[in-house]
Amino acid sequence: MVDEKRFDAAKDKIIGMERERPGIGTLQEKTVHAVMKNYYAPDESMHEVPIGGYVADIYTGERIIEIQNGNFYKIRGKLDAFLTEYPVTVVYPIPHKKWLIWIDEESGELTSRRKSPLTGSAYLAFAELYRIKNYLLNEKLCFRFPLLDVEEYRLLNGWSRDRKRGSSRYDRIPLSLYDEVVIERREDYLQFLPDGIPERFTSADLAKTAKIPARTAGLVLNILSYLDVTGRIGKKGRTYLYEVKI
């Protein structure tokens, strides 16, 4: 369940209640990471705790929480070390609604913000889950996908004429916590099969019903079938048919 007051307190602690739009020299890197760490563990004594040759983002005394902004393949070493002794929750913040602000590197000038037409969802996590697919059957491994409305600051250093395509992301500033998707057990993956999907369905059916790209639907079914949440039961033409197994 989203705790708006705790999120606002974490946000204010990191970026301040009266935060003015900063110049390039004053933006802090990994702001989302810092805010989420304070959201899940307001007690700073739980932060950056050495365990098993690694440093855990959060150690509550019972559970390890890792805030990961992507590149899940980089945490495989940590998972090997941590999961032998402790339950682990991996938090993967996902931009829900996003406003873009561009920074001129030479002058430090910021553009006015413009809303991105894209809306993010927890389905975006599956590309990362695929990177640690062989860990997903471990019952001590859980996930939380907070959906954040954010301001995204990008440098005008791309290769296109307007310098936007191929540009570098400088930072993301969280504005609000829209929702949070939680996976604590295998059955929780059923939430990614939306209402209205046929009893026997194809990857294309999932893509259409969930309103996600075909590639993402393929990743979702790859993971769900690996976890034995869904299974192939035959073909419809050249396309595999799936059904729920739990």
C-alpha positions in Angstrom: 0.0 0.0 0.0 1.3 3.4 -0.9 2.1 5.6 2.1 1.9 9.2 0.7 3.0 10.9 4.0 6.1 8.7 4.3 6.9 9.3 0.7 6.6 13.0 1.0 8.8 12.9 4.1 11.5 11.0 2.2 11.3 13.3 -0.8 11.5 16.4 1.4 14.4 15.0 3.3 16.4 14.6 0.0 15.3 17.4 -2.2 13.7 19.9 0.2 10.1 21.2 0.5 10.9 24.5 -1.2 13.3 23.1 -3.8 14.0 25.5 -6.6 14.8 24.2 -10.0 18.6 23.8 -10.0 21.3 24.5 -12.5 23.5 21.7 -13.9 26.0 22.1 -11.1 23.5 21.6 -8.2 21.5 18.6 -9.4 22.2 15.5 -7.3 22.8 12.2 -9.1 20.6 9.1 -8.2 17.9 11.2 -6.5 15.3 8.5 -7.0 17.6 6.0 -5.3 18.1 8.2 -2.3 14.4 9.1 -1.9 13.3 5.5 -2.2 15.9 4.3 0.3 14.5 6.8 2.8 11.0 5.8 2.0 11.5 2.1 2.7 13.8 2.8 5.7 13.5 6.2 7.3 16.0 5.0 10.0 19.4 5.8 8.4 21.1 3.3 10.7 19.7 0.7 8.4 21.4 2.2 5.3 24.6 1.0 3.6 25.2 -2.1 5.8 28.2 -4.4 5.0 26.9 -8.0 4.6 28.7 -10.9 3.0 31.4 -8.9 1.3 28.8 -6.5 -0.2 27.0 -3.4 1.0 23.3 -3.7 1.3 21.2 -0.6 0.5 19.0 -1.4 3.5 19.2 -4.0 6.2 16.3 -4.0 8.6 17.7 -6.7 10.9 15.6 -9.3 9.2 15.4 -8.4 5.5 17.7 -6.9 2.9 16.2 -4.3 0.5 18.1 -3.3 -2.7 17.1 -0.3 -4.7 17.9 -0.9 -8.3 17.4 1.6 -11.1 18.1 -1.0 -13.8 20.8 -3.4 -15.0 19.7 -6.3 -12.8 22.5 -8.4 -14.1 24.8 -6.3 -11.9 23.1 -7.6 -8.7 23.6 -11.3 -9.3 26.6 -11.3 -7.1 24.7 -9.6 -4.3 21.8 -12.0 -4.7 24.2 -15.0 -4.4 25.6 -13.7 -1.2 22.5 -12.3 0.4 19.9 -15.0 -0.4 21.9 -17.7 1.4 21.2 -16.0 4.7 18.4 -13.4 4.3 15.1 -12.7 2.5 15.8 -10.0 -0.1 13.4 -7.4 -1.7 14.5 -5.8 -4.9 12.9 -2.4 -5.5 12.8 -1.2 -9.1 11.3 2.3 -9.4 9.5 2.9 -12.7 8.6 6.3 -14.2 4.8 6.5 -14.5 4.2 10.0 -15.8 7.3 11.9 -16.8 8.1 15.6 -17.5 11.2 16.3 -19.5 13.6 19.2 -18.8 16.6 19.8 -21.0 19.9 21.2 -19.8 22.3 23.1 -22.0 25.8 21.9 -20.8 27.6 25.1 -21.8 25.2 27.7 -20.2 23.5 25.5 -17.6 20.2 26.9 -18.8 17.1 24.8 -18.3 14.2 24.5 -20.7 10.6 24.6 -19.5 9.3 21.2 -18.8 7.2 19.2 -21.2 5.2 16.1 -20.5 6.2 12.9 -22.2 3.4 11.2 -24.1 4.4 7.8 -22.7 3.0 6.3 -19.5 5.0 3.7 -17.6 3.7 0.5 -16.0 5.1 -2.4 -14.0 5.3 -4.5 -17.2 8.5 -2.6 -17.9 10.1 -4.6 -15.1 10.1 -7.8 -17.1 13.1 -6.9 -19.2 15.0 -6.6 -16.0 13.5 -9.8 -14.4 14.7 -11.7 -17.5 18.3 -10.8 -16.6 18.0 -12.6 -13.3 15.5 -15.3 -14.5 17.3 -18.2 -12.7 16.8 -16.4 -9.3 13.0 -16.0 -9.6 12.1 -19.4 -8.2 13.9 -18.5 -4.9 11.0 -18.0 -2.4 13.2 -15.6 -0.4 13.3 -13.1 -3.3 10.6 -10.5 -3.5 10.0 -7.4 -5.7 8.4 -4.0 -5.4 7.9 -1.8 -8.4 7.0 1.7 -7.2 5.4 3.8 -10.1 6.7 7.3 -9.8 5.7 10.6 -11.4 9.0 12.3 -12.1 10.8 15.2 -13.6 13.6 13.9 -15.9 16.6 16.1 -16.5 18.5 15.4 -19.7 21.6 16.9 -21.2 21.5 18.4 -24.7 24.4 16.3 -25.9 22.7 14.0 -28.4 23.6 13.4 -32.1 20.5 14.9 -33.7 20.2 18.5 -34.9 18.2 19.5 -31.7 20.8 17.4 -29.6 17.9 15.4 -28.0 18.2 12.0 -29.8 20.9 9.9 -28.2 21.1 12.3 -25.2 22.2 11.4 -21.7 19.9 11.3 -18.7 21.3 13.5 -15.9 18.8 12.8 -13.1 15.2 12.0 -12.2 13.4 13.9 -9.5 10.4 12.1 -8.0 7.3 14.2 -7.6 4.8 11.6 -6.3 4.3 7.9 -5.7 1.4 6.9 -8.0 1.2 3.2 -7.1 3.3 0.2 -6.1 3.2 -3.3 -7.5 4.3 -6.0 -5.2 5.5 -9.6 -5.9 5.9 -11.7 -2.7 4.9 -15.1 -4.0 4.5 -16.9 -7.3 0.7 -16.3 -7.4 1.3 -12.5 -7.4 2.5 -12.8 -11.0 -1.2 -13.5 -12.0 -1.8 -9.7 -11.7 0.0 -9.3 -15.0 -2.8 -11.3 -16.8 -5.5 -8.6 -17.1 -9.2 -9.1 -16.9 -10.7 -9.8 -20.2 -7.9 -12.1 -21.5 -9.3 -15.4 -23.0 -9.0 -18.6 -20.9 -6.7 -19.9 -23.6 -4.6 -17.0 -25.0 -1.7 -16.1 -27.2 1.1 -13.6 -26.7 -0.8 -11.3 -29.1 -3.9 -11.6 -26.9 -1.9 -10.5 -23.9 -0.3 -7.6 -25.8 -3.8 -6.4 -26.9 -5.5 -6.9 -23.5 -2.7 -5.4 -21.4 -2.0 -2.7 -24.0 1.7 -3.5 -24.1 4.2 -4.0 -27.0 4.4 -7.5 -28.5 8.0 -7.9 -27.3 7.0 -7.1 -23.7 4.2 -9.6 -23.8 6.6 -12.2 -25.0 8.9 -11.5 -22.1 6.0 -11.7 -19.6 4.9 -15.1 -20.9 8.5 -16.3 -20.9 8.9 -15.5 -17.2 5.4 -16.7 -16.2 6.0 -20.0 -18.0 9.4 -20.4 -16.4 7.7 -20.0 -13.0 4.9 -22.4 -14.0 2.3 -19.7 -13.6 1.3 -20.3 -17.2 2.0 -23.1 -19.6 1.9 -23.9 -23.3 -1.0 -26.1 -24.3 -0.7 -26.2 -28.0 -0.8 -23.8 -31.0 -3.2 -21.6 -32.8 -1.7 -21.6 -36.3 1.9 -20.8 -35.8 1.4 -19.1 -32.4 1.6 -20.8 -29.0 -1.5 -21.0 -26.8 -1.2 -20.5 -23.1 -3.4 -21.1 -20.0 -3.0 -20.4 -16.3 -1.6 -23.3 -14.3 -2.1 -22.1 -10.7 
